[in-house]
């Protein structure tokens, strides 16, 4: 009986470990859990460049368009944008950068819980990235 109780307690406690690990980031206001979850519906495009050049371009385009860079992490390939026109100022759009399969450039994914913010940011970012990194 004691073993069954111990097993039930372990099963109930261990799933909470992930939530506990994310708690400090959530309290500080920099958790990207919602943006990562929204990646299943992301808008994405692949560009023939390296991640560092793409990261710098995304940051420059965001500033040019008046977006606020809430958070950026070059090592994770993540830029979080706010102040997207037509949306609430605190609406977040995550820009995720990753190496394309077979090393054929960089995949740029935009995700947000707001489809309007995601589409608005994607229209500006992806078209400007396409102009900067034209296929040769």
C-alpha positions, 0 to 999 in steps of 0.5 A: 500500500505504501509503495502504491501511494509513493508511486502515485505521489511521484506521478503527480509531482514529476509533471510539475517539474517543467512548470517549476523550471519555467516559473522564474522566467514567467515571474520575470516576464520573459517566458517563451513557453506560449510562443514555443507552443504557438510554433505549430501554427507558425509562418515560416520561410527559408533564406540562403544565409547563415544564422548570425547574418539572419539574426542581425537582419531580423533585429535591424528590420524590427527596429526599422519597422518600429517594433520593440525588441523585448528579448533576444537570444542569439544562442537560442536563435530567438527574438521576441518582438512587441509593439506590432502596429494594430495590436496591443503593445504587449502582444508578443511575436516570437521569431525563431531561427534554425538551421534548415535541413541539409544546411541549406540556409536558415528557417525563420519562423514567426509565432504568436498567440495573436494571428494578426500580430503574427501576420503583420510582423511576417509581412514586414520581416519576411519580405525584407529578409527576401530582399536582403537574402536573394537566391543567386 
